[in-house]
Structures are given as structure tokens and as C-alpha cells.
Amino acid sequence: MVHVSVIGCGNMGSALVRGLSKTGTHTITACDVDPQALASVEAYCETTTTDLAIAAEAPIVFVVVKPALTADIVSELDLSPDQTLVSIAAGVSTSVLEAKTDADVIRVMPNLAAATGDMAAAVSGAQLPDDVAELLSDVGVFVEVDEAQMHISTAVNGSGPAFVFYLLNAMKQAGVDGGLDPADAEILAAQTFKGAAETVLASEKSIDELIDDVCSPKGTTIEGMEVLRESTAEKAVSDAVAAAERRSVELARGTDDE
């Protein structure tokens, strides 16, 4: 059993707690100043606490608080060199945190799908310990990237679920407008996104090749694809990702100057 503490039990922190608890291979301490936040994850933890000192006893410590608070929290933890600090804070570089702790510092940009074991995460740091790699694998998949790539990773997989939800809702609404029951339309749209994503991960084909596989000549799909290809939909998605990346850079400038 690997003991883990999660400091900050908002949306992302609670998603991690829930995902890790499903494996049955972790004991979890949840720490937050908000009693309601702790109550929401109590069933998934061995311990809940408002005391940072208790959370700091774990060999792996996740800090999942707002970027502006992250460096101060890390300074308060007083971790040792044989511990690993895992930071989940947009725009807060590993170099900023390394100056405030003796622990090994790993930076992770996950997403809320950690709660269901379907997380996509980008990881940066000098060296990823095996126990942290196994822990991240328990709640999804991850890729190791250079620190300089964390801004775009934050936009793609960190902010990405919101963009996907937006597109999924558009497809659902199109179904409703066409006469489907809203609940049925949501199930069909959500499962379609899920199935398409799993197909991409399982296939050796390119995404363009997979699109062609669905597009029968003179069929329904190719008619819809022609509308998309003639629209600005691709640019709108690209612009959304770019905006999120810019904000990550802005956050980094704020923390680097402190």
C-alpha cells in the first residue's frame, strides 16, 4: 500500500482522491481548510485533516490548490529529500517550487477524468519516480514532457475536457432539435465521444484515416464532414487552446516574479 496525501480537495483534488481510492492499493490523507470539502471525500480516505503537518507525513504529497497559493503551501510543508512533491498548478514551474522544498518536485497537469480512471496527464520534472508513475497510471494515462511544453499541455489536456463538453453539448442539442429526448440525446452524444476517443487510442491509423473509414461515398457522414471542413470549427477549437495556453504563460510570469 502506498500512502498519499492530497492537499486541496476542490474539483481536481477530489477527482484524484476518488480515482486513487478505486484501486484499493493506496491509503489516502485528504487535507483542506474547508470542512465541506473534506466531508465530500471522507468516504474515500483513510484520514481527513485541516493540518498541513499531518498531510506532510506521506511519502508522496499532492498539492492541488490555486496557483497563487501553491508556493506558500509548499514552503509550509517542510518536506524531506526522501519525499516527492507532486504539484498540480497551472503556470507554477518546477524551478519555483524546488527553491521552496527539499523534496523531489514533479509537476503534473491532469484532468477531472482522474475520478473515473480516464485521466490524461502531462508530467515534467527531473526524474519521475516509479511509485509516482504507477500512481498516475492507476488513474489514467500520462506522457512525460519538457517543462517548456507544460503550457500547451495545460491547454490541451488540462482545459481540454471543458472544450470537449462544449462540443458534446452541441451534438446533444442538435439531436434534441431533431426530435430526440434530451436524456437519450445526451447518452448517444457522450457515448459517441467516448467510443471515438477509445478508437483513436486503440488504432494505429491516423485520425484522418479514421474519418475516412466512417465516410461512405455519397453517404450521410461525408455530407456532415463537408459542412465542418468548410466552417471555422477547427480554427475555433485551435483558438480556444491557444487562449488557454496564453493564460498559463501569464500565470507563470506572476509566480516567477515572486
C-alpha positions in Angstrom: 0.0 0.0 0.0 1.3 3.4 -1.0 0.4 6.3 1.3 -0.5 9.5 -0.5 -1.7 12.9 0.7 -3.8 15.3 -1.3 -3.8 18.9 -0.2 -6.7 20.7 -1.6 -10.0 18.9 -2.2 -11.7 21.0 -4.8 -12.8 19.6 -8.1 -9.3 18.3 -9.2 -8.2 17.2 -5.7 -11.4 15.3 -5.1 -11.2 13.7 -8.5 -7.8 12.4 -7.6 -8.9 11.1 -4.3 -11.9 9.3 -5.8 -9.8 7.8 -8.6 -7.0 6.6 -6.3 -9.4 5.1 -3.8 -10.9 2.8 -6.5 -7.6 0.9 -6.9 -7.5 -0.4 -3.4 -3.7 0.0 -3.4 -3.4 3.4 -1.7 -4.1 4.9 1.7 -5.1 8.5 1.3 -4.9 11.5 3.6 -7.1 14.4 2.4 -6.3 17.9 3.6 -8.3 21.1 3.2 -9.3 24.1 5.2 -13.0 23.7 4.2 -14.9 21.1 6.3 -17.4 20.6 3.5 -14.7 19.8 1.0 -13.3 17.2 3.4 -16.8 15.8 4.0 -17.2 15.2 0.3 -14.2 12.9 0.1 -14.3 11.4 3.6 -15.7 8.1 2.3 -12.7 7.7 0.0 -9.9 8.4 2.5 -8.2 6.8 5.5 -7.8 10.3 7.1 -9.1 13.8 6.6 -7.5 16.8 8.2 -7.1 20.5 8.2 -3.5 20.2 9.5 -0.7 20.5 6.9 1.7 18.8 9.2 -0.3 15.6 9.1 -0.6 15.8 5.3 3.2 16.3 5.1 3.8 12.8 6.6 3.0 11.0 3.4 5.9 9.9 1.1 4.0 11.3 -1.9 2.3 14.7 -1.4 0.0 16.2 -4.0 -0.6 19.9 -3.7 -3.8 20.8 -5.6 -4.5 24.4 -4.7 -4.8 27.6 -6.6 -1.6 28.6 -8.4 -1.3 31.8 -6.4 -1.3 29.7 -3.2 0.9 26.8 -4.3 4.3 28.2 -3.5 3.3 29.3 0.0 1.8 25.9 0.8 4.9 24.1 -0.4 7.0 26.4 1.8 4.9 25.5 4.9 5.1 21.7 4.3 8.8 21.2 5.3 9.2 18.1 3.3 12.4 16.0 3.3 14.6 14.8 0.4 13.2 11.3 0.5 9.7 12.6 -0.2 8.1 13.5 -3.5 6.0 16.7 -4.0 3.6 16.5 -6.9 2.3 19.9 -7.9 -0.9 20.4 -9.9 -0.8 24.2 -10.5 -1.1 25.8 -13.9 1.7 28.2 -14.6 3.8 27.3 -11.5 7.2 25.9 -12.7 9.2 23.2 -11.0 12.1 25.6 -10.5 9.8 27.9 -8.4 8.8 25.0 -6.2 12.3 23.4 -6.0 13.5 26.6 -4.3 10.9 26.1 -1.6 11.3 22.4 -0.6 13.9 19.7 -0.1 11.6 17.1 -1.7 11.8 15.9 -5.2 9.4 18.0 -7.3 7.2 16.6 -10.0 4.7 18.8 -11.9 1.6 17.2 -13.3 -1.2 18.6 -15.4 -4.1 16.1 -15.1 -7.8 16.5 -15.7 -11.0 15.7 -13.9 -11.3 12.3 -15.6 -9.0 11.0 -12.9 -12.2 10.3 -10.9 -13.1 7.6 -13.3 -9.6 6.3 -14.1 -9.6 8.0 -17.5 -7.3 10.9 -16.8 -4.9 12.3 -19.4 -1.9 14.0 -17.8 1.3 15.7 -18.8 4.3 15.3 -16.4 7.5 17.2 -16.1 10.4 17.0 -13.6 14.0 15.9 -13.4 13.1 12.2 -12.9 9.7 10.5 -12.4 9.9 8.1 -9.5 8.5 4.6 -10.2 5.9 4.9 -7.4 4.6 8.2 -8.7 4.4 6.7 -12.3 2.4 3.7 -11.0 0.1 6.0 -9.0 -0.6 8.2 -12.1 -1.2 5.1 -14.2 -3.8 4.0 -11.7 -6.0 7.0 -12.6 -5.4 7.2 -16.3 -2.5 7.7 -18.8 0.3 10.2 -18.8 3.1 11.5 -21.1 6.4 13.0 -19.9 7.1 16.4 -21.5 9.7 19.1 -21.1 8.9 21.9 -18.7 8.6 24.3 -21.6 5.7 22.2 -23.0 3.6 22.3 -19.9 1.8 25.5 -21.1 0.4 23.8 -24.2 -0.2 20.6 -22.2 -2.2 22.6 -19.7 -4.4 23.9 -22.6 -4.8 20.5 -24.4 -5.5 18.1 -21.6 -6.0 20.3 -18.6 -8.5 22.7 -20.1 -9.5 20.3 -22.9 -12.3 18.5 -21.1 -14.3 21.7 -21.0 -13.9 22.2 -24.7 -15.0 18.6 -25.3 -18.0 19.1 -23.0 -18.9 22.2 -25.1 -18.7 20.2 -28.4 -20.6 17.3 -26.9 -23.4 19.5 -25.7 -23.6 21.0 -29.2 -24.1 17.5 -30.7 -26.6 16.6 -28.0 -28.6 19.8 -28.7 -28.6 19.0 -32.4 -30.2 15.7 -31.5 -32.8 17.4 -29.3 -33.5 19.9 -32.1 -34.1 16.9 -34.4 -36.6 15.3 -32.0 -34.6 13.1 -29.7 -35.4 13.0 -26.0 -32.8 15.2 -24.2 -31.6 12.3 -22.0 -31.4 9.9 -24.9 -29.5 12.6 -27.0 -27.0 13.1 -24.1 -26.3 9.4 -23.8 -25.8 9.0 -27.6 -23.6 12.0 -27.8 -21.5 11.2 -24.8 -21.0 7.5 -25.7 -20.1 8.6 -29.3 -17.4 10.8 -28.0 -16.2 8.1 -25.6 -16.2 5.4 -28.4 -14.4 7.7 -30.8 -11.7 8.6 -28.3 -11.1 4.9 -27.4 -10.9 4.1 -31.2 -8.2 6.6 -31.7 -6.2 5.3 -28.7 -6.6 1.7 -29.9 -6.0 2.2 -33.6 -2.7 2.5 -35.5 -4.5 4.6 -38.1 -4.2 8.3 -38.3 -7.3 10.4 -37.3 -7.8 11.4 -41.0 -7.8 7.7 -41.9 -10.4 7.0 -39.2 -12.6 9.9 -40.5 -12.4 8.3 -44.0 -13.4 5.0 -42.6 -16.7 6.5 -41.4 -17.3 8.5 -44.6 -19.0 6.2 -47.1 -19.1 7.8 -50.6 -22.3 9.8 -51.1 -23.4 8.8 -47.5 -24.6 10.8 -44.5 -21.2 11.3 -42.8 -19.4 12.9 -45.7 -22.2 15.4 -46.1 -21.7 16.5 -42.5 -17.9 16.5 -42.8 -18.1 18.8 -45.8 -20.0 21.3 -43.6 -17.4 21.1 -40.9 -14.5 21.4 -43.3 -16.0 24.5 -44.9 -16.7 26.0 -41.4 -14.4 27.8 -38.9 -14.9 25.0 -36.3 -11.3 23.8 -36.5 -10.0 27.4 -36.1 -12.4 28.0 -33.1 -11.0 24.9 -31.3 -7.4 26.0 -32.1 -8.1 29.5 -30.8 -9.6 28.1 -27.6 -6.5 26.0 -26.9 -4.2 29.0 -27.7 -6.1 31.2 -25.3 -5.7 28.7 -22.5 -2.0 28.4 -23.3 -1.6 32.1 -23.1 -3.2 32.2 -19.8 -0.9 29.5 -18.5 2.1 31.7 -19.6 0.6 34.7 -17.8 0.2 32.7 -14.6 3.8 31.6 -14.8 5.0 35.2 -15.2 3.2 36.1 -12.0 4.7 33.2 -9.9 8.2 33.5 -11.4 8.3 37.2 -10.3 7.6 36.3 -6.7 
